[in-house]
Amino acid sequence: MKEADALVEAGYDVHVIAGDYHPWGHEADRQYQGRSWTLERVPYGAMASPLRRVYLGGRKRAAELLSRWLPGEIREVTLRAQHWMIPELTARAVSVSADLFIAHYLPAVPAALRAAERHGAKVGFDAEDFHRGQFHDGEQDTPKARRTRWFEETYLPQCDYVTAASPGIAAAYADELGIKEPTTILNVFPRSERSGRTPPNELREEHPGSGISLYWYSQTIGPGRGLEMVVRAMGRIRGRDDDTPRVTLSLRGGWADGYESTLRSLAHSVGLEDTQIRHLARTPPDQLIERAAQHDIGLALEQPNSRNHDICVSNKILSYLLSGLPIMATDTRGQQYVHQQVPEAVQVCPINDAAALAERLLVWIHDSEARRRAKRAANRASESRFNWGEEKKRLLGVVKRNV
């Protein structure tokens, strides 16, 4: 959405072709109605008709079986095994005349390349993740991992340019594929989202009302996200001394099945009260920044359980900066990069070390002036570097060189 808006503002005509899979996505997309770019959806999964779902699912399963038995990679089989709708996405892309086709996920790259060949256009790819790095060590030899590497090695070198969502992703693709190092375009947010997006009565209810609110958000609140470490750290902080403010963990998102009881049981086992784990419902994306700003400390808890998670720069850490929050982050390579840029606003701690996390949090919990300095540093960084107004200049520079 940010890219489409930026290109329209720069004078380009923009047409978006998007997979249509989630029913809830239509409701979320209503906030973008009235934009000066057009949107065309290609339905599959839950959004396709029952007969269409059966056909697409059967085609994908048949292709997956064939790909396991055929020698090497057969292009048409591999395409259908990788994703449900690559042929349909390709057909829609080919029907649109354009000077530049930009793909935002791997299944879109062959569609963009075929359309560009038809229209004599150029192709860009925005690597939001290091896709081969999304697989754990034990998954590297799975059919999906092999297909992913084949996609990258076959199609990415054909693109006229590649951009990446973090310096680590850019360096990894340049090293693995022998391509020119992609331009890094961070997935930061517009400064306009800092205020005026949330009903005031709802904004007043964001903070628990007293003490320190540690804030974390995601689509899903579940295991393996670092939350257990935070709860254990809160247990160490509890009752440290009479001057220690009450600490609340404010979580926004939907609970994974069974996880709420698991996390609350852990909280009880370390002496926390039930009200110290606080659940906040999902919210429209353009309200995330303003709501986050009502809390005291943002938690960026990326876990290096894959190479991609280790080198990415998460949306969380970037949204907290724009919110003006002090940030406590795990020391993945991607988050170390942000810490090095803004050391006063972003502190890092070892992964799975609750004792170290407790000690680092206590500095900000006890020292309100240190929190204010961290907030000022975050605000300065978001004004000068970590905002979409700055990053879109890089995007527009890349596009201008290719059209």
C-alpha positions in Angstrom: 0.0 0.0 0.0 2.8 2.4 0.9 4.6 1.6 -2.3 1.5 2.1 -4.4 0.8 5.4 -2.8 4.3 6.7 -3.2 4.4 5.8 -6.9 1.1 7.5 -7.6 2.3 10.6 -5.7 5.4 10.6 -8.0 3.1 10.6 -11.1 3.0 6.9 -12.0 -0.2 5.0 -12.9 -0.4 1.9 -10.6 -2.4 -1.2 -10.8 -2.2 -3.8 -8.0 -2.9 -7.5 -8.6 -3.2 -9.4 -5.3 -4.0 -12.9 -4.2 -7.4 -13.0 -2.5 -7.3 -15.7 0.2 -8.6 -14.3 3.6 -12.2 -13.2 4.0 -11.1 -10.8 6.8 -8.8 -9.1 4.3 -11.8 -7.4 2.6 -12.8 -5.7 5.8 -9.2 -4.6 6.5 -8.9 -3.3 2.9 -11.8 -0.9 3.2 -9.6 1.7 4.8 -7.7 1.9 1.5 -10.8 2.6 -0.7 -10.6 5.8 -2.6 -6.9 5.5 -3.3 -5.7 6.7 -6.8 -4.5 3.2 -7.7 -6.6 0.3 -8.8 -6.8 -3.2 -7.1 -7.6 -6.5 -8.8 -8.0 -9.6 -6.7 -7.3 -13.2 -7.8 -9.3 -15.5 -5.6 -8.2 -18.8 -4.3 -8.6 -20.8 -1.1 -11.5 -19.7 1.0 -12.4 -16.9 -1.4 -12.8 -19.2 -4.5 -15.9 -21.1 -5.3 -16.2 -24.6 -3.9 -15.5 -26.2 -7.2 -12.6 -23.9 -7.8 -11.1 -24.7 -4.4 -11.3 -28.4 -5.2 -9.6 -27.9 -8.6 -6.8 -25.7 -7.3 -6.1 -27.9 -4.4 -6.1 -31.0 -6.5 -3.8 -29.4 -9.1 -1.3 -28.4 -6.4 -1.3 -31.8 -4.7 -0.8 -33.6 -8.0 2.1 -31.2 -8.9 3.7 -31.8 -5.5 3.6 -35.6 -6.1 5.0 -35.3 -9.6 7.8 -33.0 -8.5 9.0 -35.6 -6.1 9.3 -38.3 -8.8 10.4 -36.3 -11.8 14.2 -35.9 -12.4 15.2 -32.3 -11.8 12.8 -29.3 -11.9 10.2 -29.3 -14.6 9.1 -25.6 -14.8 5.3 -26.0 -15.2 5.1 -28.7 -12.6 7.3 -26.8 -10.1 5.2 -23.6 -10.5 2.0 -25.4 -9.7 3.6 -27.2 -6.8 4.9 -24.0 -5.3 1.6 -22.1 -5.1 -2.1 -22.6 -5.9 -2.5 -19.7 -8.3 0.7 -19.0 -10.2 -0.9 -19.7 -13.6 -3.9 -17.5 -12.8 -1.7 -14.7 -11.4 0.4 -14.9 -14.5 -2.6 -14.6 -16.8 -3.8 -11.5 -15.0 -0.4 -9.9 -15.0 0.0 -10.6 -18.8 -3.3 -8.9 -19.4 -2.0 -5.6 -18.0 0.3 -3.3 -20.1 3.0 -1.7 -18.0 6.6 -0.4 -18.1 7.5 -2.0 -14.8 6.2 -5.1 -12.9 7.1 -5.3 -9.3 6.7 -8.7 -7.4 6.4 -8.8 -3.7 6.6 -12.5 -3.0 8.2 -15.5 -4.7 5.1 -16.8 -6.6 4.6 -13.4 -8.2 8.1 -13.3 -9.7 7.5 -15.7 -12.7 4.2 -13.9 -13.3 5.9 -10.6 -13.4 8.7 -11.9 -15.7 6.2 -13.4 -18.1 4.2 -10.2 -18.2 7.3 -8.1 -18.7 8.4 -10.3 -21.6 5.1 -9.9 -23.3 5.1 -6.1 -22.9 8.8 -5.3 -23.2 8.9 -4.1 -19.6 11.2 -4.4 -16.7 10.9 -6.4 -13.5 11.6 -5.6 -9.9 11.4 -7.9 -6.8 11.0 -6.7 -3.2 12.5 -9.3 -0.9 10.5 -8.8 2.3 12.1 -11.9 3.6 15.2 -14.1 2.9 13.0 -16.9 1.7 15.5 -19.8 1.6 16.4 -18.7 5.1 12.9 -19.2 6.4 13.5 -23.0 6.8 15.0 -24.4 9.9 18.1 -26.7 9.7 16.0 -29.8 9.7 13.8 -28.6 6.8 16.5 -27.7 4.3 16.0 -30.9 2.3 12.2 -30.8 2.2 10.5 -30.5 -1.2 9.3 -27.0 -0.4 12.8 -25.8 0.6 14.3 -27.2 -2.6 11.6 -25.5 -4.7 12.2 -22.2 -2.9 15.9 -22.3 -3.7 15.1 -23.2 -7.3 12.7 -20.3 -7.5 15.3 -17.9 -6.2 18.1 -19.2 -8.4 16.0 -19.4 -11.5 14.0 -16.1 -11.3 15.7 -13.5 -9.1 18.8 -13.1 -11.4 16.4 -12.3 -14.3 15.0 -9.3 -12.4 16.2 -5.9 -13.4 16.5 -4.9 -9.7 15.9 -6.4 -6.3 15.2 -4.4 -3.1 15.3 -5.9 0.4 13.6 -5.2 3.7 16.9 -5.3 5.7 20.6 -4.9 5.1 21.0 -8.6 6.2 18.6 -9.8 3.6 20.2 -7.7 0.9 23.7 -9.1 1.8 22.5 -12.7 2.0 20.9 -12.6 -1.5 23.9 -10.9 -3.0 26.1 -13.6 -1.5 23.9 -16.6 -2.2 22.8 -15.7 -5.8 25.8 -13.7 -7.0 23.6 -10.7 -7.9 24.2 -7.0 -7.3 23.5 -6.2 -3.7 19.9 -5.1 -3.4 18.9 -1.7 -2.2 17.6 -1.8 1.4 14.2 -0.2 1.8 13.1 -0.6 5.4 9.4 -1.3 6.0 9.0 1.8 8.1 5.7 3.7 8.6 4.4 7.2 7.6 4.8 9.9 10.3 1.1 10.7 9.7 0.1 7.6 11.6 1.4 9.0 14.8 -1.8 10.7 15.7 -5.4 11.2 14.8 -6.2 7.6 13.8 -7.8 6.2 16.9 -11.0 7.2 18.7 -9.9 9.2 21.8 -12.0 7.0 24.2 -10.3 3.9 23.0 -6.9 5.5 23.2 -7.4 6.3 26.8 -8.0 2.6 27.5 -4.7 1.5 26.0 -2.5 1.8 29.1 -3.4 -0.2 32.2 -3.6 3.0 34.1 -0.7 2.6 36.6 2.8 1.3 36.7 4.8 0.2 33.6 3.2 -1.3 30.5 5.4 -3.6 28.4 3.9 -3.8 24.9 4.0 -6.5 22.3 1.8 -7.1 19.3 1.4 -9.6 16.5 -1.4 -11.3 14.5 -1.0 -14.4 16.8 0.0 -14.5 20.4 1.7 -17.9 20.7 4.7 -20.0 21.7 8.2 -19.5 20.5 7.9 -15.7 20.3 9.9 -14.8 23.4 7.0 -14.1 25.6 7.9 -16.8 28.1 11.2 -15.1 28.7 9.4 -11.8 29.4 7.1 -13.4 32.0 10.0 -15.0 33.7 11.8 -11.7 33.8 8.7 -10.1 35.3 8.7 -12.7 38.0 12.3 -11.7 38.9 11.2 -8.0 38.9 8.2 -8.7 41.1 8.8 -7.6 44.7 12.3 -6.5 44.0 11.8 -3.6 46.4 9.0 -1.4 47.5 9.9 1.3 45.0 9.5 -1.0 42.0 6.4 0.0 40.0 3.9 -2.6 39.0 4.8 -4.1 35.6 2.1 -5.3 33.2 2.6 -7.2 29.9 0.1 -5.8 27.3 -0.3 -8.2 24.4 -2.2 -7.3 21.2 -3.4 -10.0 18.8 -5.3 -13.3 18.7 -4.4 -16.1 21.1 -3.1 -19.3 19.5 -5.1 -22.4 20.6 -4.4 -23.2 24.2 -1.6 -20.6 24.6 -3.4 -18.2 26.9 -3.8 -20.8 29.7 -0.1 -21.9 29.2 1.2 -18.3 29.5 -1.0 -17.5 32.5 0.0 -20.7 34.2 3.7 -19.7 33.8 2.9 -16.2 35.1 1.2 -17.7 38.2 4.2 -20.0 38.8 6.6 -17.0 39.0 4.3 -15.1 41.3 2.5 -12.7 38.9 -1.1 -11.7 39.4 -3.5 -12.6 36.6 -4.1 -8.9 35.8 -0.4 -8.5 34.9 -1.0 -10.3 31.6 -3.3 -8.1 29.7 -4.9 -8.9 26.4 -5.7 -6.2 23.7 -7.8 -7.0 20.6 -6.5 -6.7 17.1 -6.7 -3.2 15.7 -6.7 -1.6 12.2 -3.1 -1.3 10.9 -3.2 2.5 10.7 -3.9 2.7 14.5 -0.9 0.5 15.6 1.5 3.4 15.9 -0.7 5.7 17.9 -1.9 2.9 20.2 1.7 1.7 20.8 2.7 5.2 21.9 0.4 5.0 24.9 2.6 2.2 26.5 6.0 2.6 28.2 8.4 0.0 26.7 8.1 -1.8 23.4 9.2 -5.5 23.2 10.9 -6.7 20.0 11.5 -10.4 20.7 12.6 -11.9 17.4 13.9 -15.5 17.8 16.8 -16.7 15.6 15.1 -20.0 14.9 15.8 -19.5 11.2 18.4 -17.5 9.3 15.6 -15.2 8.0 14.5 -14.3 11.6 18.1 -13.6 12.6 18.7 -11.1 9.8 15.3 -9.4 9.3 14.4 -6.0 10.7 11.0 -6.7 12.2 7.9 -4.4 11.7 7.7 -4.3 15.5 11.0 -2.5 16.2 10.3 0.0 13.4 6.8 0.7 14.6 8.0 1.2 18.2 10.6 3.8 17.0 7.9 5.8 15.2 5.7 5.5 18.4 8.5 7.1 20.4 8.9 4.0 22.6 12.0 2.8 24.4 12.7 -0.6 22.9 13.9 -3.8 24.5 15.0 -6.2 21.8 16.6 -9.6 21.5 20.1 -9.5 20.0 19.5 -10.9 16.6 21.7 -9.5 13.8 18.8 -7.5 12.3 17.9 -5.9 15.6 21.6 -5.3 16.4 21.6 -3.1 13.3 18.8 -0.9 14.6 20.5 -0.8 18.1 23.7 0.4 16.5 21.8 3.2 14.7 19.9 4.3 17.8 21.7 2.9 20.8 19.9 5.2 23.4 16.4 4.2 22.2 17.1 0.5 21.6 18.6 -1.8 24.2 19.4 -5.5 23.3 19.6 -8.5 25.5 20.6 -12.2 25.0 17.9 -14.5 23.8 16.3 -16.7 26.5 18.1 -14.9 29.3 15.3 -13.8 31.7 17.8 -12.6 34.3 19.6 -10.3 31.8 16.2 -9.0 30.5 15.0 -8.3 34.1 18.2 -6.3 34.9 17.9 -4.2 31.7 14.2 -3.5 32.2 14.8 -2.4 35.7 17.0 0.4 34.6 14.1 1.9 32.6 11.5 0.9 35.2 13.2 2.8 38.0 14.6 5.7 36.0 11.9 7.8 34.4 14.4 10.3 33.1 16.3 7.4 31.3 12.9 6.4 29.7 12.4 10.0 28.6 15.8 10.2 27.0 15.1 6.9 25.2 11.8 8.3 24.0 13.5 11.5 22.7 16.1 9.4 20.9 13.4 7.2 19.3 11.5 10.3 18.1 14.7 11.9 16.7 15.4 8.7 14.8 11.9 8.4 13.4 12.0 12.0 12.2 15.4 11.9 10.6 15.8 8.3 9.3 13.2 5.6 10.3 10.1 6.9 8.6 8.4 6.2 5.2 9.0 9.8 4.0 12.8 9.0 3.9 12.6 5.4 2.7 10.3 6.1 -0.2 13.0 8.3 -1.7 15.1 5.2 -2.1 12.2 3.3 -3.6 11.5 6.1 -6.1 15.2 6.4 -7.0 15.3 2.6 -7.8 12.1 2.9 -9.9 13.3 6.0 -11.8 16.4 4.2 -12.8 14.4 1.4 -14.3 11.6 3.1 -16.2 
